[in-house]
């Protein structure tokens, strides 16, 4: 039996684009499918403001660039 390890990334700030993403591994065909979905950053920012979540300035600028 051969084992494989997949590193699909981690939760954090976007570096590639402003989409959420996930991976599906098909155990029968041994294929990996990467899915990318639009993410509503404007609503995300509104929720952070409403809940008074403090974030670093650099992250605020990055997130705001997603909604412009």
PDB file of N, CA, C and O in Angstrom:
ATOM      1  N   UNK A   1       0.848  -1.191   0.000  1.00  0.00           N
ATOM      2  CA  UNK A   1       0.000   0.000   0.000  1.00  0.00           C
ATOM      3  C   UNK A   1       0.883   1.241   0.000  1.00  0.00           C
ATOM      4  O   UNK A   1       1.751   1.406   0.857  1.00  0.00           O
ATOM      5  N   UNK A   2       0.648   2.094  -0.962  1.00  0.00           N
ATOM      6  CA  UNK A   2       1.412   3.330  -1.053  1.00  0.00           C
ATOM      7  C   UNK A   2       0.618   4.455  -0.400  1.00  0.00           C
ATOM      8  O   UNK A   2      -0.578   4.602  -0.651  1.00  0.00           O
ATOM      9  N   UNK A   3       1.270   5.233   0.423  1.00  0.00           N
ATOM     10  CA  UNK A   3       0.623   6.370   1.067  1.00  0.00           C
ATOM     11  C   UNK A   3       1.100   7.659   0.439  1.00  0.00           C
ATOM     12  O   UNK A   3       2.236   7.779  -0.022  1.00  0.00           O
ATOM     13  N   UNK A   4       0.201   8.610   0.438  1.00  0.00           N
ATOM     14  CA  UNK A   4       0.535   9.928  -0.095  1.00  0.00           C
ATOM     15  C   UNK A   4       0.088  10.987   0.905  1.00  0.00           C
ATOM     16  O   UNK A   4      -0.880  10.806   1.644  1.00  0.00           O
ATOM     17  N   UNK A   5       0.800  12.064   0.907  1.00  0.00           N
ATOM     18  CA  UNK A   5       0.457  13.176   1.786  1.00  0.00           C
ATOM     19  C   UNK A   5       0.146  14.380   0.902  1.00  0.00           C
ATOM     20  O   UNK A   5       0.935  14.742   0.029  1.00  0.00           O
ATOM     21  N   UNK A   6      -1.009  14.994   1.136  1.00  0.00           N
ATOM     22  CA  UNK A   6      -1.402  16.176   0.380  1.00  0.00           C
ATOM     23  C   UNK A   6      -1.374  17.380   1.302  1.00  0.00           C
ATOM     24  O   UNK A   6      -1.963  17.349   2.382  1.00  0.00           O
ATOM     25  N   UNK A   7      -0.705  18.425   0.892  1.00  0.00           N
ATOM     26  CA  UNK A   7      -0.719  19.677   1.637  1.00  0.00           C
ATOM     27  C   UNK A   7      -1.548  20.649   0.820  1.00  0.00           C
ATOM     28  O   UNK A   7      -1.091  21.177  -0.194  1.00  0.00           O
ATOM     29  N   UNK A   8      -2.778  20.882   1.274  1.00  0.00           N
ATOM     30  CA  UNK A   8      -3.690  21.730   0.498  1.00  0.00           C
ATOM     31  C   UNK A   8      -3.640  23.186   0.926  1.00  0.00           C
ATOM     32  O   UNK A   8      -4.425  24.003   0.444  1.00  0.00           O
ATOM     33  N   UNK A   9      -2.740  23.513   1.812  1.00  0.00           N
ATOM     34  CA  UNK A   9      -2.614  24.895   2.254  1.00  0.00           C
ATOM     35  C   UNK A   9      -3.169  25.076   3.648  1.00  0.00           C
ATOM     36  O   UNK A   9      -3.306  24.123   4.415  1.00  0.00           O
ATOM     37  N   UNK A  10      -3.485  26.315   3.957  1.00  0.00           N
ATOM     38  CA  UNK A  10      -3.979  26.610   5.293  1.00  0.00           C
ATOM     39  C   UNK A  10      -4.901  27.817   5.232  1.00  0.00           C
ATOM     40  O   UNK A  10      -4.996  28.495   4.209  1.00  0.00           O
ATOM     41  N   UNK A  11      -5.560  28.065   6.312  1.00  0.00           N
ATOM     42  CA  UNK A  11      -6.421  29.241   6.407  1.00  0.00           C
ATOM     43  C   UNK A  11      -5.527  30.448   6.658  1.00  0.00           C
ATOM     44  O   UNK A  11      -4.613  30.393   7.480  1.00  0.00           O
ATOM     45  N   UNK A  12      -5.790  31.507   5.963  1.00  0.00           N
ATOM     46  CA  UNK A  12      -4.987  32.707   6.142  1.00  0.00           C
ATOM     47  C   UNK A  12      -5.395  33.752   5.137  1.00  0.00           C
ATOM     48  O   UNK A  12      -6.472  33.673   4.545  1.00  0.00           O
ATOM     49  N   UNK A  13      -4.545  34.722   4.945  1.00  0.00           N
ATOM     50  CA  UNK A  13      -4.888  35.753   3.984  1.00  0.00           C
ATOM     51  C   UNK A  13      -4.572  35.265   2.575  1.00  0.00           C
ATOM     52  O   UNK A  13      -3.655  34.468   2.376  1.00  0.00           O
ATOM     53  N   UNK A  14      -5.343  35.751   1.593  1.00  0.00           N
ATOM     54  CA  UNK A  14      -5.177  35.267   0.224  1.00  0.00           C
ATOM     55  C   UNK A  14      -3.871  35.744  -0.397  1.00  0.00           C
ATOM     56  O   UNK A  14      -3.460  36.891  -0.220  1.00  0.00           O
ATOM     57  N   UNK A  15      -3.237  34.847  -1.120  1.00  0.00           N
ATOM     58  CA  UNK A  15      -2.001  35.207  -1.820  1.00  0.00           C
ATOM     59  C   UNK A  15      -2.137  35.029  -3.322  1.00  0.00           C
ATOM     60  O   UNK A  15      -1.413  35.651  -4.099  1.00  0.00           O
ATOM     61  N   UNK A  16      -3.069  34.176  -3.726  1.00  0.00           N
ATOM     62  CA  UNK A  16      -3.219  33.873  -5.150  1.00  0.00           C
ATOM     63  C   UNK A  16      -4.305  34.744  -5.783  1.00  0.00           C
ATOM     64  O   UNK A  16      -4.058  35.454  -6.757  1.00  0.00           O
ATOM     65  N   UNK A  17      -5.487  34.678  -5.226  1.00  0.00           N
ATOM     66  CA  UNK A  17      -6.604  35.497  -5.664  1.00  0.00           C
ATOM     67  C   UNK A  17      -7.571  35.618  -4.490  1.00  0.00           C
ATOM     68  O   UNK A  17      -7.275  35.147  -3.392  1.00  0.00           O
ATOM     69  N   UNK A  18      -8.683  36.225  -4.707  1.00  0.00           N
ATOM     70  CA  UNK A  18      -9.613  36.448  -3.609  1.00  0.00           C
ATOM     71  C   UNK A  18     -10.771  35.460  -3.655  1.00  0.00           C
ATOM     72  O   UNK A  18     -11.936  35.854  -3.628  1.00  0.00           O
ATOM     73  N   UNK A  19     -10.448  34.206  -3.723  1.00  0.00           N
ATOM     74  CA  UNK A  19     -11.441  33.135  -3.707  1.00  0.00           C
ATOM     75  C   UNK A  19     -11.179  32.228  -2.509  1.00  0.00           C
ATOM     76  O   UNK A  19     -10.060  32.143  -2.004  1.00  0.00           O
ATOM     77  N   UNK A  20     -12.231  31.560  -2.071  1.00  0.00           N
ATOM     78  CA  UNK A  20     -12.004  30.497  -1.098  1.00  0.00           C
ATOM     79  C   UNK A  20     -11.716  29.238  -1.920  1.00  0.00           C
ATOM     80  O   UNK A  20     -12.138  29.141  -3.072  1.00  0.00           O
ATOM     81  N   UNK A  21     -11.014  28.296  -1.344  1.00  0.00           N
ATOM     82  CA  UNK A  21     -10.661  27.106  -2.111  1.00  0.00           C
ATOM     83  C   UNK A  21     -10.671  25.875  -1.220  1.00  0.00           C
ATOM     84  O   UNK A  21     -10.530  25.956   0.000  1.00  0.00           O
ATOM     85  N   UNK A  22     -10.841  24.750  -1.862  1.00  0.00           N
ATOM     86  CA  UNK A  22     -10.767  23.478  -1.165  1.00  0.00           C
ATOM     87  C   UNK A  22     -10.343  22.405  -2.170  1.00  0.00           C
ATOM     88  O   UNK A  22     -10.347  22.637  -3.379  1.00  0.00           O
ATOM     89  N   UNK A  23      -9.982  21.242  -1.661  1.00  0.00           N
ATOM     90  CA  UNK A  23      -9.492  20.152  -2.491  1.00  0.00           C
ATOM     91  C   UNK A  23     -10.352  18.919  -2.275  1.00  0.00           C
ATOM     92  O   UNK A  23     -10.756  18.612  -1.153  1.00  0.00           O
ATOM     93  N   UNK A  24     -10.623  18.224  -3.360  1.00  0.00           N
ATOM     94  CA  UNK A  24     -11.318  16.933  -3.283  1.00  0.00           C
ATOM     95  C   UNK A  24     -10.350  15.866  -3.758  1.00  0.00           C
ATOM     96  O   UNK A  24      -9.766  15.977  -4.836  1.00  0.00           O
ATOM     97  N   UNK A  25     -10.185  14.835  -2.950  1.00  0.00           N
ATOM     98  CA  UNK A  25      -9.336  13.706  -3.339  1.00  0.00           C
ATOM     99  C   UNK A  25     -10.243  12.514  -3.624  1.00  0.00           C
ATOM    100  O   UNK A  25     -10.989  12.073  -2.750  1.00  0.00           O
ATOM    101  N   UNK A  26     -10.178  11.998  -4.844  1.00  0.00           N
ATOM    102  CA  UNK A  26     -10.969  10.837  -5.244  1.00  0.00           C
ATOM    103  C   UNK A  26     -10.141   9.584  -4.982  1.00  0.00           C
ATOM    104  O   UNK A  26      -9.119   9.357  -5.629  1.00  0.00           O
ATOM    105  N   UNK A  27     -10.587   8.783  -4.040  1.00  0.00           N
ATOM    106  CA  UNK A  27      -9.829   7.594  -3.637  1.00  0.00           C
ATOM    107  C   UNK A  27      -9.867   6.490  -4.690  1.00  0.00           C
ATOM    108  O   UNK A  27      -8.996   5.620  -4.706  1.00  0.00           O
ATOM    109  N   UNK A  28     -10.860   6.519  -5.561  1.00  0.00           N
ATOM    110  CA  UNK A  28     -10.932   5.484  -6.610  1.00  0.00           C
ATOM    111  C   UNK A  28      -9.985   5.772  -7.767  1.00  0.00           C
ATOM    112  O   UNK A  28      -9.228   4.906  -8.207  1.00  0.00           O
ATOM    113  N   UNK A  29     -10.046   7.011  -8.249  1.00  0.00           N
ATOM    114  CA  UNK A  29      -9.202   7.356  -9.402  1.00  0.00           C
ATOM    115  C   UNK A  29      -7.865   7.958  -8.992  1.00  0.00           C
ATOM    116  O   UNK A  29      -6.996   8.200  -9.830  1.00  0.00           O
ATOM    117  N   UNK A  30      -7.710   8.201  -7.676  1.00  0.00           N
ATOM    118  CA  UNK A  30      -6.481   8.812  -7.140  1.00  0.00           C
ATOM    119  C   UNK A  30      -6.177  10.149  -7.816  1.00  0.00           C
ATOM    120  O   UNK A  30      -5.040  10.441  -8.185  1.00  0.00           O
ATOM    121  N   UNK A  31      -7.240  10.952  -7.966  1.00  0.00           N
ATOM    122  CA  UNK A  31      -7.080  12.268  -8.560  1.00  0.00           C
ATOM    123  C   UNK A  31      -7.405  13.345  -7.527  1.00  0.00           C
ATOM    124  O   UNK A  31      -8.147  13.120  -6.571  1.00  0.00           O
ATOM    125  N   UNK A  32      -6.835  14.493  -7.750  1.00  0.00           N
ATOM    126  CA  UNK A  32      -7.050  15.648  -6.883  1.00  0.00           C
ATOM    127  C   UNK A  32      -7.723  16.736  -7.712  1.00  0.00           C
ATOM    128  O   UNK A  32      -7.275  17.052  -8.814  1.00  0.00           O
ATOM    129  N   UNK A  33      -8.788  17.299  -7.182  1.00  0.00           N
ATOM    130  CA  UNK A  33      -9.478  18.397  -7.845  1.00  0.00           C
ATOM    131  C   UNK A  33      -9.452  19.604  -6.919  1.00  0.00           C
ATOM    132  O   UNK A  33      -9.874  19.530  -5.765  1.00  0.00           O
ATOM    133  N   UNK A  34      -8.953  20.704  -7.439  1.00  0.00           N
ATOM    134  CA  UNK A  34      -8.923  21.942  -6.662  1.00  0.00           C
ATOM    135  C   UNK A  34     -10.117  22.782  -7.084  1.00  0.00           C
ATOM    136  O   UNK A  34     -10.315  23.049  -8.270  1.00  0.00           O
ATOM    137  N   UNK A  35     -10.906  23.193  -6.111  1.00  0.00           N
ATOM    138  CA  UNK A  35     -12.084  24.018  -6.379  1.00  0.00           C
ATOM    139  C   UNK A  35     -11.849  25.412  -5.810  1.00  0.00           C
ATOM    140  O   UNK A  35     -11.349  25.563  -4.695  1.00  0.00           O
ATOM    141  N   UNK A  36     -12.212  26.417  -6.579  1.00  0.00           N
ATOM    142  CA  UNK A  36     -12.088  27.800  -6.141  1.00  0.00           C
ATOM    143  C   UNK A  36     -13.459  28.444  -6.293  1.00  0.00           C
ATOM    144  O   UNK A  36     -14.107  28.311  -7.331  1.00  0.00           O
ATOM    145  N   UNK A  37     -13.892  29.140  -5.253  1.00  0.00           N
ATOM    146  CA  UNK A  37     -15.203  29.773  -5.242  1.00  0.00           C
ATOM    147  C   UNK A  37     -15.075  31.248  -4.889  1.00  0.00           C
ATOM    148  O   UNK A  37     -14.217  31.626  -4.091  1.00  0.00           O
ATOM    149  N   UNK A  38     -15.924  32.079  -5.481  1.00  0.00           N
ATOM    150  CA  UNK A  38     -15.913  33.495  -5.101  1.00  0.00           C
ATOM    151  C   UNK A  38     -16.196  33.636  -3.602  1.00  0.00           C
ATOM    152  O   UNK A  38     -16.970  32.872  -3.026  1.00  0.00           O
ATOM    153  N   UNK A  39     -15.563  34.608  -3.000  1.00  0.00           N
ATOM    154  CA  UNK A  39     -15.742  34.856  -1.570  1.00  0.00           C
ATOM    155  C   UNK A  39     -16.224  36.286  -1.395  1.00  0.00           C
ATOM    156  O   UNK A  39     -15.655  37.205  -1.985  1.00  0.00           O
ATOM    157  N   UNK A  40     -17.256  36.489  -0.601  1.00  0.00           N
ATOM    158  CA  UNK A  40     -17.849  37.805  -0.401  1.00  0.00           C
ATOM    159  C   UNK A  40     -17.037  38.588   0.637  1.00  0.00           C
ATOM    160  O   UNK A  40     -17.394  38.629   1.814  1.00  0.00           O
ATOM    161  N   UNK A  41     -15.943  39.208   0.187  1.00  0.00           N
ATOM    162  CA  UNK A  41     -15.070  39.944   1.097  1.00  0.00           C
ATOM    163  C   UNK A  41     -15.748  41.173   1.667  1.00  0.00           C
ATOM    164  O   UNK A  41     -15.478  41.550   2.807  1.00  0.00           O
ATOM    165  N   UNK A  42     -16.625  41.808   0.898  1.00  0.00           N
ATOM    166  CA  UNK A  42     -17.308  42.997   1.409  1.00  0.00           C
ATOM    167  C   UNK A  42     -18.127  42.630   2.649  1.00  0.00           C
ATOM    168  O   UNK A  42     -18.067  43.325   3.663  1.00  0.00           O
ATOM    169  N   UNK A  43     -18.881  41.551   2.567  1.00  0.00           N
ATOM    170  CA  UNK A  43     -19.674  41.108   3.718  1.00  0.00           C
ATOM    171  C   UNK A  43     -18.759  40.687   4.879  1.00  0.00           C
ATOM    172  O   UNK A  43     -19.046  40.973   6.041  1.00  0.00           O
ATOM    173  N   UNK A  44     -17.672  40.015   4.553  1.00  0.00           N
ATOM    174  CA  UNK A  44     -16.688  39.581   5.560  1.00  0.00           C
ATOM    175  C   UNK A  44     -16.137  40.786   6.331  1.00  0.00           C
ATOM    176  O   UNK A  44     -16.037  40.753   7.557  1.00  0.00           O
ATOM    177  N   UNK A  45     -15.783  41.843   5.605  1.00  0.00           N
ATOM    178  CA  UNK A  45     -15.254  43.054   6.238  1.00  0.00           C
ATOM    179  C   UNK A  45     -16.334  43.725   7.085  1.00  0.00           C
ATOM    180  O   UNK A  45     -16.063  44.194   8.190  1.00  0.00           O
ATOM    181  N   UNK A  46     -17.558  43.767   6.558  1.00  0.00           N
ATOM    182  CA  UNK A  46     -18.668  44.360   7.319  1.00  0.00           C
ATOM    183  C   UNK A  46     -18.885  43.615   8.642  1.00  0.00           C
ATOM    184  O   UNK A  46     -19.136  44.244   9.670  1.00  0.00           O
ATOM    185  N   UNK A  47     -18.792  42.302   8.622  1.00  0.00           N
ATOM    186  CA  UNK A  47     -18.951  41.514   9.850  1.00  0.00           C
ATOM    187  C   UNK A  47     -17.821  41.803  10.843  1.00  0.00           C
ATOM    188  O   UNK A  47     -18.064  41.915  12.044  1.00  0.00           O
ATOM    189  N   UNK A  48     -16.590  41.922  10.345  1.00  0.00           N
ATOM    190  CA  UNK A  48     -15.472  42.220  11.240  1.00  0.00           C
ATOM    191  C   UNK A  48     -15.654  43.591  11.894  1.00  0.00           C
ATOM    192  O   UNK A  48     -15.387  43.756  13.085  1.00  0.00           O
ATOM    193  N   UNK A  49     -16.105  44.562  11.118  1.00  0.00           N
ATOM    194  CA  UNK A  49     -16.344  45.902  11.665  1.00  0.00           C
ATOM    195  C   UNK A  49     -17.473  45.848  12.695  1.00  0.00           C
ATOM    196  O   UNK A  49     -17.358  46.437  13.770  1.00  0.00           O
ATOM    197  N   UNK A  50     -18.561  45.145  12.372  1.00  0.00           N
ATOM    198  CA  UNK A  50     -19.711  45.055  13.275  1.00  0.00           C
ATOM    199  C   UNK A  50     -19.345  44.394  14.603  1.00  0.00           C
ATOM    200  O   UNK A  50     -19.882  44.749  15.653  1.00  0.00           O
ATOM    201  N   UNK A  51     -18.422  43.427  14.545  1.00  0.00           N
ATOM    202  CA  UNK A  51     -18.015  42.710  15.760  1.00  0.00           C
ATOM    203  C   UNK A  51     -16.755  43.304  16.391  1.00  0.00           C
ATOM    204  O   UNK A  51     -16.190  42.745  17.332  1.00  0.00           O
ATOM    205  N   UNK A  52     -16.326  44.456  15.847  1.00  0.00           N
ATOM    206  CA  UNK A  52     -15.167  45.180  16.372  1.00  0.00           C
ATOM    207  C   UNK A  52     -13.914  44.302  16.473  1.00  0.00           C
ATOM    208  O   UNK A  52     -13.198  44.332  17.474  1.00  0.00           O
ATOM    209  N   UNK A  53     -13.667  43.528  15.427  1.00  0.00           N
ATOM    210  CA  UNK A  53     -12.484  42.666  15.389  1.00  0.00           C
ATOM    211  C   UNK A  53     -11.299  43.510  14.930  1.00  0.00           C
ATOM    212  O   UNK A  53     -11.341  44.133  13.869  1.00  0.00           O
ATOM    213  N   UNK A  54     -10.259  43.524  15.729  1.00  0.00           N
ATOM    214  CA  UNK A  54      -9.065  44.304  15.439  1.00  0.00           C
ATOM    215  C   UNK A  54      -8.137  43.480  14.553  1.00  0.00           C
ATOM    216  O   UNK A  54      -7.755  42.366  14.913  1.00  0.00           O
ATOM    217  N   UNK A  55      -7.774  44.029  13.394  1.00  0.00           N
ATOM    218  CA  UNK A  55      -6.844  43.343  12.500  1.00  0.00           C
ATOM    219  C   UNK A  55      -5.691  44.284  12.179  1.00  0.00           C
ATOM    220  O   UNK A  55      -5.847  45.502  12.261  1.00  0.00           O
ATOM    221  N   UNK A  56      -4.533  43.732  11.813  1.00  0.00           N
ATOM    222  CA  UNK A  56      -3.384  44.580  11.458  1.00  0.00           C
ATOM    223  C   UNK A  56      -3.697  45.449  10.238  1.00  0.00           C
ATOM    224  O   UNK A  56      -4.491  45.060   9.382  1.00  0.00           O
ATOM    225  N   UNK A  57      -3.083  46.602  10.164  1.00  0.00           N
ATOM    226  CA  UNK A  57      -3.306  47.527   9.049  1.00  0.00           C
ATOM    227  C   UNK A  57      -3.030  46.877   7.699  1.00  0.00           C
ATOM    228  O   UNK A  57      -3.791  47.076   6.752  1.00  0.00           O
ATOM    229  N   UNK A  58      -1.937  46.093   7.598  1.00  0.00           N
ATOM    230  CA  UNK A  58      -1.585  45.480   6.317  1.00  0.00           C
ATOM    231  C   UNK A  58      -2.684  44.528   5.850  1.00  0.00           C
ATOM    232  O   UNK A  58      -2.925  44.403   4.649  1.00  0.00           O
ATOM    233  N   UNK A  59      -3.352  43.856   6.792  1.00  0.00           N
ATOM    234  CA  UNK A  59      -4.420  42.930   6.420  1.00  0.00           C
ATOM    235  C   UNK A  59      -5.666  43.704   6.004  1.00  0.00           C
ATOM    236  O   UNK A  59      -6.366  43.300   5.074  1.00  0.00           O
ATOM    237  N   UNK A  60      -5.945  44.799   6.678  1.00  0.00           N
ATOM    238  CA  UNK A  60      -7.087  45.640   6.307  1.00  0.00           C
ATOM    239  C   UNK A  60      -6.921  46.158   4.879  1.00  0.00           C
ATOM    240  O   UNK A  60      -7.875  46.153   4.101  1.00  0.00           O
ATOM    241  N   UNK A  61      -5.715  46.601   4.536  1.00  0.00           N
ATOM    242  CA  UNK A  61      -5.445  47.094   3.182  1.00  0.00           C
ATOM    243  C   UNK A  61      -5.618  45.968   2.166  1.00  0.00           C
ATOM    244  O   UNK A  61      -6.207  46.176   1.105  1.00  0.00           O
ATOM    245  N   UNK A  62      -5.115  44.790   2.480  1.00  0.00           N
ATOM    246  CA  UNK A  62      -5.241  43.650   1.568  1.00  0.00           C
ATOM    247  C   UNK A  62      -6.703  43.278   1.347  1.00  0.00           C
ATOM    248  O   UNK A  62      -7.124  43.044   0.214  1.00  0.00           O
ATOM    249  N   UNK A  63      -7.469  43.224   2.422  1.00  0.00           N
ATOM    250  CA  UNK A  63      -8.884  42.868   2.308  1.00  0.00           C
ATOM    251  C   UNK A  63      -9.673  43.931   1.541  1.00  0.00           C
ATOM    252  O   UNK A  63     -10.537  43.608   0.726  1.00  0.00           O
ATOM    253  N   UNK A  64      -9.369  45.186   1.808  1.00  0.00           N
ATOM    254  CA  UNK A  64     -10.064  46.263   1.102  1.00  0.00           C
ATOM    255  C   UNK A  64      -9.760  46.231  -0.392  1.00  0.00           C
ATOM    256  O   UNK A  64     -10.610  46.599  -1.203  1.00  0.00           O
ATOM    257  N   UNK A  65      -8.560  45.796  -0.764  1.00  0.00           N
ATOM    258  CA  UNK A  65      -8.227  45.722  -2.188  1.00  0.00           C
ATOM    259  C   UNK A  65      -9.072  44.676  -2.889  1.00  0.00           C
ATOM    260  O   UNK A  65      -9.238  44.735  -4.107  1.00  0.00           O
ATOM    261  N   UNK A  66      -9.610  43.717  -2.143  1.00  0.00           N
ATOM    262  CA  UNK A  66     -10.453  42.681  -2.735  1.00  0.00           C
ATOM    263  C   UNK A  66     -11.821  43.215  -3.111  1.00  0.00           C
ATOM    264  O   UNK A  66     -12.469  42.669  -4.004  1.00  0.00           O
ATOM    265  N   UNK A  67     -12.276  44.273  -2.449  1.00  0.00           N
ATOM    266  CA  UNK A  67     -13.622  44.771  -2.711  1.00  0.00           C
ATOM    267  C   UNK A  67     -13.624  45.997  -3.626  1.00  0.00           C
ATOM    268  O   UNK A  67     -14.688  46.500  -3.987  1.00  0.00           O
ATOM    269  N   UNK A  68     -12.466  46.466  -3.992  1.00  0.00           N
ATOM    270  CA  UNK A  68     -12.389  47.642  -4.886  1.00  0.00           C
ATOM    271  C   UNK A  68     -12.402  47.214  -6.327  1.00  0.00           C
ATOM    272  O   UNK A  68     -12.344  48.057  -7.222  1.00  0.00           O
TER     273      UNK A  68
END
